[in-house]
Amino acid sequence: MMSYEFRAQLARYRHDRQTHEKTQRVNRQSVKKADVKKITARATSASAKLADRQVPADHTRSAGVKRPLAEWQSLRR
């Protein structure tokens, strides 16, 4: 036989779980790939700014760096 307190706690747990599941379903939205890229770029630049590791605008990559990056990008596509 379950005590009153246990039954009340179980009822609250079930209610909270159902409410959480409903809000999770309501808040789901599809996001375009372009928007994800924009958000990612913004977050990355903000993180770099906070960590004081920004790259100057006039910086150009050396050939030794460009080559592996090009190979890596071709593998991703």
C-alpha positions in Angstrom: 0.0 0.0 0.0 1.4 3.4 -1.0 1.5 6.3 1.4 -0.3 9.5 0.5 3.0 11.4 0.3 4.4 8.9 -2.2 1.3 9.0 -4.4 1.4 12.8 -4.3 5.1 12.8 -5.2 4.5 10.4 -8.1 1.6 12.5 -9.4 3.9 15.6 -9.4 6.6 13.7 -11.2 4.2 12.5 -13.9 2.8 15.9 -14.3 6.2 17.5 -14.6 7.4 14.9 -17.1 4.3 15.4 -19.3 4.6 19.2 -19.2 8.3 19.0 -20.1 7.5 16.7 -23.1 4.8 19.1 -24.3 7.1 22.1 -24.2 9.9 20.1 -26.0 7.5 19.3 -28.8 6.2 22.9 -29.1 9.7 24.5 -29.1 11.1 22.5 -32.0 11.8 24.4 -35.2 13.6 23.7 -38.4 16.6 25.9 -39.0 18.1 26.6 -42.4 21.8 25.6 -43.1 22.7 29.2 -43.9 21.3 30.3 -40.5 23.3 27.7 -38.7 26.5 28.8 -40.5 25.8 32.4 -39.6 25.2 31.6 -36.0 28.3 29.4 -35.9 30.4 32.2 -37.4 29.1 34.7 -35.0 29.8 32.5 -32.0 33.2 31.6 -33.2 34.2 35.2 -33.7 32.8 36.2 -30.3 34.7 33.4 -28.7 38.0 34.5 -30.4 37.4 38.0 -29.3 36.9 36.9 -25.7 40.0 34.8 -25.7 42.0 37.6 -27.4 43.0 35.5 -30.4 41.5 37.4 -33.3 43.2 37.3 -36.7 44.1 40.6 -38.3 42.0 41.6 -41.4 45.2 41.9 -43.6 46.6 38.4 -42.6 47.2 36.0 -45.5 47.8 32.3 -45.0 51.0 30.8 -46.2 51.1 28.1 -49.0 52.1 25.5 -46.4 48.9 26.2 -44.5 46.6 26.6 -47.5 47.5 23.2 -49.0 46.4 21.0 -46.1 43.3 23.1 -45.6 42.3 22.6 -49.3 42.8 18.9 -49.0 40.8 18.7 -45.8 37.9 20.8 -47.4 37.9 18.6 -50.5 37.5 15.5 -48.3 34.5 17.1 -46.5 32.6 17.8 -49.7 
